[in-house]
Amino acid sequence: MAMAGRLRSGLPFLRRVLVSDTISAVTAQRSAAPKPLLRPLINTELSRDFGTAFASTEQKFKVPLTMFGVSGNYASALYIAAVKANVLNKVESELLGLIESSKKSPTFSQFMKDLSITADVRVKAVDEISTQAKFSDITKNFLAVVAESGRLSHLERIAQRFTELTMAHKGEVKVIVTSVIPLPQEEEKELEETLQVMIGQGKKVKVEEKIDPSILGGLVVEFGQKVFDMSIKTRARQMERFLQEPVNLDS
């Protein structure tokens, strides 16, 4: 009961902070297009989808978020290929499933990180896995390209960035809520409604709950570039710093 009370006490404050704080654009769009990183391999036509995803300035399909770096470029190229083939959800499911499976297999996890393995061996291995798992041609070819270019160690990060793109495509906004115990259903619903008002129409809040006893109580809410830390741990630290400040009795 006491813990639930702590959670409830943080919600009104969160509501005031969220409603009074407007969402602004965080990053400016770059006009220059990223250079293609992927080379044709195995299926020439499918590989060309990846290699030339950014070659034309007049693409019919555009990424909903601008991403940079190796993982961002690979994720963006895969997104465009998957949208063009109308298999976005399937590719996302296959990619995330592979990542989860790799975490359960130390051997495969080590294989992905071992750069001493030759490219042809890497490609053959992922091709066999893709065939056995009955992956779509887009996923199968993408994994082969990633394996050939020695980027398998980046695959989990690529999958994370790809998920960001699919969520943006669906109009979803990921919100991470950290608490000491799982939020009661009432509080979770109230929090989602408050966030929905903040984010506005046309977007759908997707809450991911995390449990962290170290915050002692309260909530930490993260979405986009924003972090609202209302944990008891942080409040205690702020109070400690306040009490340590010298008191001026002359004024």
LINLINFEN-V354408 format. One record per run of one state. SS is the DSSP state (a for helix, b for strand, c for the rest). FROM is the first residue (numbers start at 0). TO is the last residue. Records with the same first field share a line. If there is no record, write none. Layout:
BEGIN
SS = FROM-TO / FROM-TO
END
This chain:
BEGIN
c = 0-0 / 20-42 / 51-67 / 84-86 / 103-104 / 113-117 / 133-135 / 148-150 / 170-170 / 179-183 / 199-202 / 211-211 / 215-218 / 223-224 / 229-230 / 244-250
a = 1-19 / 43-50 / 68-83 / 87-102 / 105-112 / 118-132 / 136-147 / 151-169 / 184-198 / 212-214 / 231-243
b = 171-178 / 203-210 / 219-222 / 225-228
END
